[in-house]
């Protein structure tokens, strides 16, 4: 390692796919950049792979096909929205709630509609899975994911307010994650 480099020897190399994200082994232990929020988010997303519980058939009726199809359509729409938000963030993208140093503030495209369109897309995918499966377990996962993403976004916004002078005005006029839901939209 170059002795003049400020990168930690435990950080991924800058040229890697994860370079510049700020992920480090120490962060997973002490939550220095919000790694625990990311860990909770990833665990809840992975839990969506669990089978429906209780299975809708155990209630004595078949889950309506239109709801299952609507759920599948919402899941696909969420994936498209996530891809669009990923694309728009470009080099500012990080999975952690703490913004990358020197990252530009993106307020156009999907970010003109809401401040956290990636989180919105994740919730739309989760809602899609919930409707497709007709599962109380997946409904609980959706609600837990909403709580985690709301908390993660709040931490992110504290940092964005400190480093971007125009963030307060942007926050006042743009929904956070889901317009009109108090935990997921805290415009002031």
PyMOL commands that set and color helices and strands:
alter all, ss='L'
color gray80, all
select helices_A, chain A and resi 25-30+35-47+56-59+65-92+110-113+117-133+136-163+167-173+182-184
alter helices_A, ss='H'
color red, helices_A
deselect
rebuild
show_as cartoon
